[in-house]
């Protein structure tokens, strides 16, 4: 039986306030959480319950469409960064089988165009709204993280402006036969700076602790779960942790139920350097990662996990 992880909860309203003590506590709490376990829960963020409900309604409707219809929205050559990706197109590094999921990705129009779903006019609109709400939340969190790292508060702003951030609408379909793996999404670390995850339609998300124990993570009503990605781990020379996580299969009696999830992956621009910050390199913590840009690292990781050329 997997236990539930006890992660720190921070209130974004404290950081937005003019109270120096509340802001300082927010910065300390989010920094400790990102340093220790790499996950933190956020309350009073910018994503409304009403928007979240509409999002899951539209996502469920999209994935309920016939397979031939969904396949119209595969964007050739996009490597899954826009439009639809079918089951079997993505496989975690080290995993023996592809993940049991299909997904849709939506990003900044200035970086690449997003397909319009003719059958669901409101789908693209809700994707835009989710993107805006979660990007605003994520950029505010990065301000707090910058202060924790003794950087200027707006350090990340010019680096994420015009960046390659995406939302991923995921459908884990019902399990109809004995699965070849015990997981819907094999253990992995996220590629980006930070990931923001609204509450999924069902449980299953687990994180791997430093002691090697798998613990369940659940976003409580009104909260987002946020985790550190590999890009921020590289930039901070491992001071902030990109924690391994997975999505496990439900109990057998729930095999017939779909699971939906909508994470937001906050990325910098492709030309931004991920070279370790000088102040994070010490005698006790020597440099762990080679210099590369965010674009180079993203390309490297996408090549490793994509099973098809879409």
N, C-alpha and C positions, 0 to 999 in steps of 0.2 A: 504494500500500500504506500503510495507516494504522499508525503506530508506536504502541507502548504508552506511556502516560503513566507517569512515575516520580513517584508521590505518596508523601508521608510516611506512615509507619505508626506509630501510637501504641498503647501497651499500657494498657488500662483498669485493669489490676491496679496499675500505678504510681500512678494517681490515687487508687485506693482504699486505698493503703498509708499507713502513718504516717511514711514517709520524706520529709521536706521537700524534699530534693534531687530525688527521683524525681517528686514532685508538681509541682515547679516546672518540671522539664524537660517533663513532659506538657503543662502549660499553655502553655509557650513553643512547643512543637512544633505543637500543635493550632492555636494562634493564627497562627503563621507559615503553616501550610498553608491555613487559611481566608482569610488575607489575600492570599496569593499566587495560588493556583489554585482555591480554593473547595472542594476535595475532599481527604479524608483517609481512610486505612484504619485500622480499629480491630480490635485483637486482644483476647482475653480479655474479651469482652462477655458479656451475660447470655442470649444465644440459643444453646441447645444444638444440636449436630449432629443429635441424635435428633429434636428438635422441627422443625428445618428440613426433614429428610427426610420427616416426616409431613405437613408443610405442603404440600410439592410434590406428594406423593401425593394429597392431598385436592383440591388445586387442579386437578391434571390430571384427576381423576375428575369434578369439577364441569364443566369446560369440554368434556369428552367427552360430556356429556349432549345429547340432541336439542335443537335450537334452540327448539322450542315449549316444552320444559320450562324452559329457561333464561329464556325470556321471561316466565314466570310470576313471576319475581323482579325485574322492572323496577318500581321504586318511583316512581310518577307524582309529579311535582312536586319530587323530591329532587335534581334536577340531577346525578345520578350519585353523590351523596354517601353513598348507602346502596344495597345490593343490586347488581343486574346492569345493565350498560350494553353494548349491542351494538356491533358494528363500525360505524363511520361516525358515532358520536354525538359524537366529540371531534375538533377540528381546531385545531392550533397557530396562534397569531396569525401571519399572514403566509404560511402554507402554502396551497398551491393545492388540496390534496385532504385528506380526513380521514385520521387515522392508521389503520394496519392492525392494529387491536387491539380486543379485547373485554375487559371487566374487571368485577371485583366489588369493592365498597368496604364496609368494616366499621369502625365507630367506636364511640365511647363511648355506651352505652345511655342515659345521663342526658341526652345531647344529642338523640339520635334513635334510634328502635328499629331493630334489625337484623333483616331477614327470616331465618327459620329454613328451611333447605333440607330439605324433608321426605325427599327421596330420599337424602340424605347426612347422617345425624345427627351424624357426627363432624366435618363441615366447619365448623360454627359454633363448636364447641368448640376446634378448632385455631386458628381466627381469634382467639378470645379469648386463647389462650395466646401466640400470636405478638404480639398487641397489647401484652400485659402485659410481655413480655420486651423488646420493642423500645422501649416507652415508658420503662421503667426505664433502659435503656441511654442513650436520648436525653436524659433529664433529668439523668443523671450528666454527660454531655458538656456540657450547657448550664452546669453548675456550673463546669467548666473554662474554658469560653468566657467566662463572667462574670468570672472572675478575670483572664483575659487583657485584658479591657476595663476593668480596675480598678473593677469593680462588686463589691458584696457577693456572696459565693459563692452564696447562695440567691436572688439577684435574680430569676431566671426562675421560681422555684417557684410563687409565688402567681399568676403570669401564665399558666402552663400548666395549673395545677390546674383540672380541669373544662373543659379546652380542647376544640377541635374536631379533634383528631388522628384520622387514619384510616390503615388499611392498605389497599393496593390490590393485589389479585391480578390479574395481567395475563396474557392469552394472546395471543400473536402467532401466528395460524394459519399453516399451510403456504401457500406462494405457489404458486398453481395456474396462473397465466398471467402473461405479461409485465406487471410492475407499472407503474402510472402514475407512481410515485415510487421513488427509490432508498432510501427510508427507511421503516421500520415505524412510527417515531414521529418526527415532524419536530422540528427544533431548537427548544428552548424553555428557559425557566428555571422552576424550581419556585416555587410560590406561598408556601410555608410558612416556618417558622423554619429547621429542618434536616430533611433526608431521610436515612433509614437504609436501606440496600439490602443484603440478603443475596445470596449468589452466585446469578446467574440460571442457567437450565438450558442456556443457550448464550450465546455472545459477541454483540457488536453495539453495546454502549454506548460512545459516544465523547463527548469533551469538546472544546470550542473554546478554544484557548489565546489569550493576549493577542496573540500574533504572527499569529493567524488560521489556525493549524494544527489539524487534527482529530487527536486522539490517543485510542486505545482505552483503556478502563478495565475491569479484570477483578478481581473480589473473589477473592483466594486462599483456599484451604481454611482455615476457621476465622476468617476476617475478615469484617467488614462494611465497605462503602464508604459514607462519609457526605459529604453536600454541603450547602452553605449555600443557603437559599432566599431569595426576594425580600423576605420580611418581615424577616428578620434583616439583609439588606443595607440596607433602608430604615432600620431602627432604628439601625444603626451608620453611617449616612450614607456607605455605600460602603466603609467600612474593611474589612468582611468581604465577600467577593465571591460573588455568585450567578452561577455559571458556566453558560453556554449548553451544552446537551448534546442528544444525539439517540440513536436506536437505528436502525442501518443494516440493510439487508437482507443476508442471508448470501450466500456464494458460490452460484452456480446449482446446484451439486451438492448443496447443503443446503436447497434450496427446499422440499422435501417434509417438513421437520422443523418441529415447533412450537417456539416459545420461550416459556418461562414466567418471570415475574419478580414479586417481592413486595416493593415498597418500602413504608416506613412514613413518612408525612408528619406531622411533629410541629408542631402548631398551638397558638397561644395561645387564650384565650377570645376571643369575638367583641368584647367591650367593651374589650380591651386597646389602648392607644394605640401606634401605630408611629411617633410623632413622633421625629425624630432625637435621639439622646442629645446633650445640650449639649456634652459633652467631645469629641465627634467633629466638631463644627463649628468650623473654624479658618480663618484667612486663606488657608492653602494648600488647604483642603478646605471651601469654602463649602457651605451647605445645598443638597442636591440633590433632596430629595423633600418634597412637601407633606404636612401632617399629615393622618392618617386613622386610623381604628381597624382592627383586624385583620378584623373582620366586614365593614366597608365595602370593604376591599381584596379580600377573598375573593370577595364578591359581584361586584365589578367584573371580576375575572379569570374567574370562572365564566361570566359572561355573554359574555365574549369568546371562550371556547373551546368552549362547548357548541353542537352543531349541531342538537340536538333539545331539547324542553322537559322531558325526564325528569330 
